[in-house]
Amino acid sequence: MSTQQAVDRRAESLAQCFRAIQRERMAGLPFLHPRLQVQVLGLAPQADEPAVLSGILLTPWFMNLVRLPLRPLDALAGLADGWAGVGLRVTRRVGQHELDLLGGIEPGLGVFEAASLFSPMGDFVDQAAAVAAAQEVLHQLRQPTTEATVATPASVMPSRRGFLMGRSAGVLR
């Protein structure tokens, strides 16, 4: 199986899992957005970790950034491989950003980590608006890292006495 086939299979498993959660665990809850449906957007291998997929999971009750292994792992294998335990918070680098994610596990899906982006989803008019927001998040997260950063001059703090006397650092009065 090619990497792309594995990614597509994981995206479909993720969507199916959360459609089942919507039907079985979330049915009838008042905060479900009636004009939104479960959709996985932009699930792809991370540039620095090809065995780790990241993307956006959009549901009628939340929008999360998700990370999951390319191949499903159970809880024990996930812990051995460095994935966060269920309900435990971990800080991960996604693109140029460090994000706090929570560990999770679902039957048929295995371990994953998620960071909440929006919840509840009432501010979105429809699926198209939520998808547009998800695509913008992905665009921001996947900006290429720049090797050369523009150096900004450090501001020199005045001494305590200079500060109290209203003097700037480096200026003699």
N, C-alpha and C positions, 0 to 999 in steps of 0.2 A: 504494500500500500504506500502510495506517495505521501509526502508531507501534506500537500494540499488536500488530499482525500482524508487524511487523519484530522486536519483542521475542520473540514466540512462536516465530518462525522461528529466531532466534539461540539461544533456549533449547533447541530441538529439535536444532539443529546441534551445540551443545555436548554434549548428552547422547549423541547418536549418535557423535560423535568419541571420547568416552571409553569408550563401550561397545565400540567397535572396538579401542581401546587395550587394554581388558581382555581381549578375545578374542585379539588378535594379539601383544601384547607382554608381557602380565602372566600369561597362562595358566600354571597350575601353580605359581605362586610361593606359598610357604608363608604369607606374611603377608596374603594376601587373605582378608577376612572372608567366610565362606560365607553368612552371613545378610544381607548387605548388597548392594544393587544401585546402579547409577549413577542419580542423580537430581539435577536442577537445581531449586533452591528460591529463590523470591523474586527472580528476575532482573527488574530494573526500571531505568529511567533514573535516574541520580543527580540529586537535586534541583538541585544547582549546575552540573551538566554533562549536559544532556538527551541528548547524543549518545554518552554513556558509560553502559553498563549495569553494574550490580553485583549479585551474588547469591552463593549458596553452591553449590558443586559437591561433591556427596557421591558417593564411590566406595567400593568394598570395600577400598581401600588408603589413602585419605586423605579429609579434608574440608578444602576450601580456600575462602577468599573469592576470587571471581574478578571481574575488571573486563575488559570487552571493548567495542570500539566497536559502536555500533548497526548499522553496515554493515561487513561484513568488509573488512579491509585486509591486503594482503600485507606482507612484511617492509619493503620500501623505503617504501611509503606509510605504514606504521605509524611508522617512524622519523621521516619527514618531518612526521607529525602529532603527534609527541611521545610515542609509546608506547615503553616500555623495550625495548631490544634483547634477543634471546634470552639468557637466563642472567644478565642484568644486573639489579641491584637498584635500585629506585626507591622513594622515600617519597611516598605519596599520602594525601590527606585523604579519608576515607570517613565521612560524617556528622561527628561531633565528634572523630573519632579520626584520628591519623596512623599509617599502617601501612606496613611495608616489604613490597613485592611484588617478585616476580621476573618478568621478561619471558619470554614463550613464544610459540611459533607452531606450529600444526598444519595439515596439508593439509585444505582444505575448511572450516576454521574461521577461519584467519588469525591475527593477533596477539591476544594477551591478556596479562593480568598476574594473578598469583595469590599469595596469602598463605596459608601453611599454618596451619590451625587445629588439626587433629588428625591424627596419623600415627604409627604404624599405628592401625587402628580397633578393636583388640581389646577396648577398654574398653566398647564399646557392645554391649548384649545383642542388639539386633535393629534393623531398619530404623526402627521407630517411635521408638526411643530416640535414634538418630542424627538423625532428622528433628526431634525435639523440641529437641535441642541446637542444630541449625542455625537453627531458628526463633528460639530465644533469642538467638543471636548477631546475627541480623538485627534483632531488636527492639532490642538494645543499640546497634547501629550506626546505626539509623535514628531514634533519639531526636531530637526536634526541638531545635535549638539555641536557647538562651535568650539574648536580647539583654542582659538585666540579670543580671549575676552578683552573687552575694552577696559583698560585700567582707569579707575576713577581716583583722582587724588584724594587721599584720606584727609578729612578735615582735622586740623590740629586743634585740640581742645585747649582753651586758656587754663592757666593755673587757677587754683581755687581763689587766690588773692586777686588775680586778674579778672576772673569772672565776677567776683563781688564788687570790684572797682569799675566794672563796665568795660574792660579792655578785651580786645580780641587777641587771640594767640598770635604771636609773632609781630605784634605792633607795639612799639615803644611809645609811651606818652610822657 
